[in-house]
Amino acid sequence: MQNEEFQRPDPDKFLKHIAKEESEEGHLRLFFGMCAGVGKTYAMLEAARKAKQAGIEVVIGVVETHKRAETEELVEGLEVIPLKEITYRGAHFREMNLDAILARRPQLVLVDELAHTNIDGSRHTKRYQDVLELLSHGIDVYTTLNVQHLESRANTVQEITGMKIRETVSDTVFERANDIELIDITPDELLQRLAEGKVYTKENSKLAIQNFFKKGNLTALREMALRLTAEHVDKDLLDYKSEKGINTTWKSGQRLMVAIGTSPFSANLLRWARRLAYSIEAPWIAVYVDNDPHISEKGKELLLQNFNLAKELGAEVITIQDTDIISALIRVARENNVTQIIVGKSRPQGLLAWIESRRFIRNLIGRSGEIDIYMVGGEKIADDQKQKLKLSRFNQSPLWQYTAVFCTLSCAILAIYFHQPSISYQSVSILLLFFMTLLPLFGLGPGPIMLGAIMSAVCWDYFFIPPLRTFHISKTEDVLMLIMFFIVASVSGVLASKLRVQQRFLRQREIRTSALYNLAKSLSTAPGINDVIEIARSHIEITFSTKASIILAAPEGTLSPETHPSSSFQLNDSEWNIANWVFTNDHKAGKFTSTLPNSDYIFYPLGSLRGCLGVVIIAPPGDVRLTFEQESLLSTIVVQVANAVEREHLNELAKSSLLHAESEKLFNTLFNSISHELKTPITTIITAKSALEESVTIKQAPFLSGLTEEISKASERLLRLVENFLDIARLESGNVRLKLEWNSMEDLLNSVVARLTPELRGHTLQINWKVEPELFMFDFALLQQAIINIVHNAIEYTPEGTSIEIVYDQISENAVLSIKDNGPGIPSGSLTKVFQKFYRDPSAKAGGTGLGLSISKGFIEAHKGKIRVTNNSDGGAKFQIMLPLTK
């Protein structure tokens, strides 16, 4: 059964593996190095050429060759997606064309310099966000990255090199990489390449060697790159073993695990493990097996101190609930590929404790297999700190449980004894066994259960088995019955007690899981940062029956000067100083901690990869300390809240970037409109005005008529432009209110023709009625403007001499209006984009704002109608409008 328990897969890891296999996201391969010049781009291009030879469709999204001849040779023969031209503040820039790559949809795309910051006007702020979007569409990506650009390492690199790293990549992207290929050369070799001008020009190389590219700096960066790659490989190994169900330990590297508990010796054990881990440069974890639901307050305090010490010493802390300590330790060790387990050598007091200690050590060594076991002796501690080690579960139950079992069984045995003449001694055993099965239902521990089994067997023998009031048993079958009675009573009682403990553990897990699920569900649907804070605060207060407040960081990077409006209490000056300290140092402080413990509150930092985002403050009721389970749950909740706050900040940043991009787009569109749409009619009017001021012009009637006609056209053009800007502003603001009145479609179309009569010269407009139009309710002015924009679009993009046809029909209580032309039609790539604001087909002639069709769509949808565009089979475009016949 023990071996089967080891083979049982972790359901969470199993589900994670299934989700990973079913994921349709692309594969990310990261070419990683200590700095520029180690050959990352060269290695990426070589790998891409091998992939192409293997039949994989490869394109280059962006590659920076820096004019290195050997690198440019590798680019030849690979398809290159042209870069996108972006104009920003009058200057022209070139960025990776994300939309073109998505439209091309290759199997593999090369994206150099992952940490690059895109120019304003791009879809994403950072290039790694472009890569994540490519991966989400199932496209594999090869990319390059230097260690100094990792967000978690940027500050360390600045301390080493003295240079501020401005472009960073989130560590989650590094962790997301499916493969990491370390491109490594020695510092001396890199310096030689710099001196030869193979990285930068010789002038720039001299400057680089004097500043960033010093041998000491390169050595430190190389060590960081090697360690990060090793850590990633270690995680890959653990994932592989988990996926394949491999439970044996592979000693490909050193990993330590130390078992701790409620003993004061655990602190010395942790320090010893830290020294060993440091000396062999190995990662280590601290494991606590929770097998006792009745830990004393002193034990809880010691346990919390041990866990805080483990975190301070840099251990990864793992807690697990199990009734079998040895099975739990071995299981955790195998899951984490631990090579050495460190346990304390106890100082047992008494024979039973000594026997139990020996049994524990012998079983742990016997079941550890290929894992090495270190037994560490504890140092002597002061008398006032001595605590009897609880290696045996039989001495963990409080005295009242033993007393209760003794009194209950005594009363039951006395009652049965006085009714002995009417009850056979065989029936007495069944009654006593029945009492034994009831005892675990009251939450008794294994110790009291064993006391009851021994007491029941002895009393049954002495008072009920003939000869009475002696321990002599004359019949062999009675001896067997006594032995079986003791075995059944003790085993059933202990197993029932174990089930009670497991039930308690399951209930605790259920509470924890339910609390985290409800919080995650609520946070995922929160529409804004204020809702996130309110949900988090109320959830903490309900879960821990306490008051809570949350303070967020201000935009300038300091702690906000006031708590959130929904907070349950306000802070005085001294408490504000503590909150600021926690925010600055990203460390817990306050009551029940080792930092500023005189406070009435506990302060938790909202830490993230981007730094501290705020502070969570709780007010524990009185002197009641949070239990270890509550502390662990609260820490997890704080992490979830921090993630939600960071998500909202990123959303705000994305909205700001999008708004900035839209503003740039609007600026460029307005500039284009002023250059073409406004300049042309204004020039026409000015020229006509100058001509009208000449007496000769006034005397020539045909020429005068032509001038007035030009002025009229120019005025109409200006009017249309102004109306379009006003209409799009109404749509964007959501202030479009329909003025519904009974109108006729015939009157509407006639008014459209009248408005467009000057523009229709050179075109033929026909109106065909398939059915007699009915009166229905619509906003005459808005629909008129919508149809005018569509017809005007047809006039602009069809050659003179062509015809435009408007067909009216009624289908299923809907008025259907089709506007067709016989021009060149709309390019297939623009059919889905013609209704977007400011969109103009690249092949369109100069001028125009790209607003007309967007306005038409908005006005039609305001009537709960629909509009779509297709190309006719015989040429030309066809706009179809469907409006409900509101009566």
Secondary structure, DSSP 8 states (H G I E B T S, - for coil): -HHHHHHS--HHHHHHHHHHHH-----EEEEEESSTTSSHHHHHHHHHHHHHHTT--EEEEE---TT-HHHHHHHTTSEE---EEEEETTEEEEE--HHHHHHH--SEEEE--TT-B--TTSSSSBHHHHHHHHHHTT-EEEEEEEGGGBTTTHHHHHHHHS------B-HHHHHH-SEEEE----HHHHHHHHHTTSSS-HHHHHHHHHTT--HHHHHHHHHHHHHHHHHHHHHHHHHHHHHHT--S--TTS--EEEEE-SSTHHHHHHHHHHHHHHHHT--EEEEEEE--S---HHHHHHHHHHHHHHHHTT-EEEEEE-S-HHHHHHHHHHHTT-SEEEEEE----SHHHHHHHHHHHHHHHHH-TTSEEEEEE-----GGG-------GGG-S-HHHHHHHHHHHHHHHHHHHHTGGGS-HHHHHHHHHHHHHHGGGGT--HHHHHHHHHHHHHHHHHHTSSSTTSS----HHHHHHHHHHHHHHHHHHHHHHHHHHHHHHHHHHHHHHHHHHHHHHHHHT--SHHHHHHHHHHHHHHHHTSEEEEEEB-TTSSB-SS--TT-S----HHHHHHHHHHHHHT--EETTSSSSTTSSSEEEE---TT---EEEEEE-STT----HHHHHHHHHHHHHHHHHHHHHHHHHHHHHHHHHHHHHHHHHHHHHIIIIIIHHHHHHHHHHHHHHTSHHHHH-HHHHHHHHHHHHHHHHHHHHHHHHHHHHHHHHHT------EEEEHHHHHHHHHHHTTTTTTTSEEEEEESS---EEEE-HHHHHHHHHHHHHHHHHHS-TT-EEEEEEEE-SSEEEEEEEE-SS---GGGTTTTTSTT---TTS-S---S-HHHHHHHHHHHTT-EEEEEE-TTSSEEEEEEEE---
